[in-house]
Structure formats: structure tokens, C-alpha cells
């Protein structure tokens, strides 16, 4: 696995680091979505976050650091919500629960997902490699659950099919972030999720 990208800070208080970086992430998502990564400045991020540019540079070194923190926050939240169901019981109910949790994260963090996929190409190589590794970890969580269903006899798929379906459900969930401007006119997140589950399981069976 690629080594986690280190965002350097001169602050020692871990709680304060987490608090300030959460503020930066929210501010950056607002600005990156509105102006794009390259047009937004660190001074604007600091102002949107509610502190000075000097304070901002106590917690990060570059604007790319802020973008990395946005990306990493998504994977941390996905892992947190899925951690309770990554122990495979081999049932399609486990799979449905995992999908609901994951799509719920996408609904809660739609702006973050859009910013991540639009702007992650601006990350330095090491940080981008780490982000791509975390993306594959999300896929692998679902792949393991699907494999468990196969081993329990609930699904009849090859390993290649299982892996492709894992990619598919990850990407189909992200559609909510990219197309929510249209989808929300017709569906709630719950309706969208259940229809996607029905479509995915129908395809798998």
C-alpha cells in the first residue's frame, strides 16, 4: 500500500489540528466548487474558514495539502461507516447494508466527491497515488462482501465478475453526487439507493 501523504504542521495539539483542518476542508470545498482549485487562493480559504492566512499555514504548507485533506476525509468517512459490516457474513443483506451506508456517505459529502474527482489531478504524485490506493480500498471492501456471498451460495459469480460489480456499485453510487442536480427532482436518496440495489442484485443474479 502507498504510504499516507504527510501534511506537515507546526501545531502539536492533535485536537486543534483536527478542528482547524475540518474548517479548512469545509471552506476549500465551497471555494473549489465555486471557483475551481487553481483559481481559489489559500488566502480565500483562510478567510472562508474564519482565520488568518498565517494561522492557515500553521496547519498546512500548500494549497495541494488542503485538496489532499478533502480527498482523505472522504475515505475516512467511508471506512468509518463501513467498518461495522466489513466482517463478511456471506449474505446479500450485508451487501445491501453496505451499499446503503456508502450511498449515505455520498449524499452527505456530495460536494466533496465532486471536488475530489474534478481536482485530484492537481495533487502531487505521492498524494495522488495514495488517494488512488484508497479508492481501490473502497472497491475491495465491496469485493470482499460479494465474494462472501458467492462462498455462501447466495450469488453465482466468477471472481472477475465480482470485482467488476464492486467497481460498478462504487461508481453508480457516485452518480448521485455528479447528477444530483437532476436526480433530486425525481428521487430521494433512499429511493435512488433502493433502485440501484435492485438493479445491481438483478444483474448479479
N, C-alpha and C positions, 0 to 999 in steps of 0.2 A: 504494500500500500504506500502511496506517496505520502511524504512527511507533511504534517499540518503546517501551513504557512504561518509564520510568526509575525504578528503585528506588534511592533515594539512600542513600549510606553515607558514614561519616566515616573509613573504613579505606582505605588506599592499596594494600595488598598484595593483588594480584588472586588469588593462590593461596589466601590466607587467606579472602578473601571467598567464593570458590567452596566451600571446605571448610565454613565456618560455615553458608553458605546451604543446602548439601546436608544438613547436620544439621537445620536448621530445617524443610526440606521433609519429611524423614522423620518428624520429631516432629509437624508440623502434620497430615500425612496420618493418622497414628494418632489424633490428638485430634479432627480434623474428622469422621472416620468414626465415632468413638465418641460424640461429643457434639454434632456439628454446628458449623458455622462460628460462629454467633452465641453459642453457649454456651461455647465454648472461649476462653480468655483468652491474651494474649501472655505472661503470667507462667507459665502452664501449658506453653505452647510452649517457653519458655526452659528450664524445669525438665526437660521431656521430652528436650530437645536436649542437656542436660548443662552448661548455663552460666547465668549470672545474667541477670536482666531488663535490667540495664544493658548487658551485652555484646550482648544481642539488639538493642537499639536503636542500637547502633553500625553494624549491618548493614541494618536496615530502619527505616521510620518508622511504619508502621501494620500492623495485622493483615491488612488487604487486600493489602499488599505481599507477605506470606507466601503468601496464596492465589494471587496472580498468579505467584509463583515456582513454585508447584506446577504450575499450568497450563503455564507456559512450559517447564518441564522435560520435560513430555510431548512437546511439539512438537519440542524439540531432539533428543530421543532418536529419535523417528520419522524426522526428517530425516537424522540421523546414519546410521541403519540402511538407509535407502532411497537415500542419496546415490550409492552404488556402482552402482545399477541404474536411475537416472533418465535415463540416456542410452539412448533407445529404440532397440532393435534390430528392433522390429516382430514379435516372436514371443509366442505365448501362454505360452511357458516363462518369458519375462521377467515377464509378468503374474503367473504362479503364484509366482515367486520373490519378487516384491514383496509379494504377499499374505501369504506365509509370514513374511517379515520383519516386516511390520506386525502380524500377529496375534501374533507372538512378543513384540513390544513390549507389546501389550495384556496378555498373560499375565504379563509381568514387572512391569507397572505397573497391575495391575487396581485396586488401592485408589486410586491417583492418578486414574485415569479416572473412577471413581465420585465421588470428591470434586469433581473438576472440573465434572462435569455437574450435580451436586446443588447446588453452592455458587457457581458462576461468576457467577450473577446478582447476587451481593453485591459484585462488583468495581466500582470507579468506571468511569464511561462510557468514558474513554480506554483504560483497560486492557482492558475488555470488548471494545471494538471491535478492539483488537489481537489478542486471543485468538480472536475470530470470524474474523478475517482469516487467522490461522494454521490454523484449522480448514479453511478453504477451500483453503489451500495443500496440505493433505493430500489433499483431493479432487482437486485439479488434477494432482498427481503421478500418480495413477491414471488420470485422464482422458487425460493425455498418452500413457501407456503403451497404453491401449486404442486411442487414435487411431492410434498407430504400428502396432498390429495390423491396424487397418482399412486403412491405407495399404499395408501389406504383403500384403493379401489374405487374412489369416488369420481375420478376422472381418468379417461383413457387417452393419454397423450404421449408423444415421444419427448425426450429431453429437449430436443431442438424446438418443438412446438411450445413447450412450457416456457422456455427462455424468451421466445418471440412474444407470447401472450403477456409475459411480465413487462416487457418493453411497451407493449400495446396499452395496457391498462395505466401505466405511468403517464404516457403521452396523452391518452384520452382524457385523463383527469386534468391535465394541464390546459386542455382546450377550454375549460371553464374560465381560466384566467385570461386567455387571449380572445375569447369570443363572448365574454360575459356581457358586453355591451348589447349583444343581440339575444343571447340565451336567457338573460334575466327578464326579458319581456314576455317569455313564454313558460319558463320553468323556475321553480325554486331550486336551491342546491340539492335538497332532498329528492325532488323529482328527477333531476338530472342524474344524480348518483344511482338511484334505483333503476332507471332506464339503461344506464351504462352497465350496471351489474347484470341486468337481464341479457343485454346484447353480448357481453363478454362470456357469460356462462353458456349461452346458447351456442356460441362459436366453439367453445371448448368441448361441448358435449356432442 
